[in-house]
Amino acid sequence: MSSSGKIYWYDELDSTNKEMIKQIENLASGDVIVTKQQSAGRGLGENHWHSKDDKNLTFSYFLVPDNVMASQQYIINMAVANAIRDFLAEKSRKEVVIKWPNDILVEGKKIAGVLIQHALMGEEILHSTIGIGLNVNQLSFPGFTPPATSLGLLTGEDYNLKELLKEISEALTLKFKALKQREQLKAEFLSNLFRFKQWKKYVIRGKETVARIEGISETGFLQLIDAGHKHYECDLKEVVYIY
């Protein structure tokens, strides 16, 4: 794995993940593609990432993991979420949490989101395209549900995007060096997990339920228990948070 990658800046792209996949043959682990304006940024499922031009960071990080099996891909998800959470906690001096599977919240407001796409060969992950949207200098987010925030709103500072991206890339690279420390990564993830061990309302498989998040399964599913002691293991489409 490269200790530090190249950063490729673009004025406009439809999607940094799509562009990265186009350029796979020319990239090394740790390389980053970033754009000032992204016209078709995606989140998980059918969600879209909306960002004011040249105010925030929309980028993709290319990872060639060492011996990570397809069945263990949640480890990469946890490493990414942990790295971004730690970085933002240090920058903002606020309580930063991870909303499963990989949204980052500060004071209940979304500040970052992640979309990871893996290329597989048999049971092994060949490489991962890690798309990240981070709100940096944008100061208003009308109509966002759940509400959004940015580093600028939290700290009152105006950030140099190129310098900030270099710092984030280094934080990601450092965290990826610990991919084999799976239990530690999982413990870090759970210690900062939004609503962990709290009784809250969800829609689970179409039914509104009061439940408590108990953990993350070995395949990355969200584990919950309801008041009647019924256990659930849910993928992304099976659970909706009620605010």
Buried (B, 14 or more C-beta within 10 A) or exposed (E): BBEEBBBBEBEEBBBBBBBBBEEEEEBEBBBBBBBBBBEEBBBBEEEEBBBBBEBBBBBBBBBBBEEBEBEBBBBBBBBBBBBBBBBBBEBBEBEBBBBBBBBBBBBEBBBBBBBBBBEEEEEEBBBBBBBBBBBBBBEEBEEEEEBBBBBBBBEEEEBEBEEBBBEBBBBBBEBBEBBEBBEEBBEBBBEBBBBBEEEBEBEBEEEEBEBBBBBBEEEBBBBBBBEEEEEBBBEEEBBBBEE
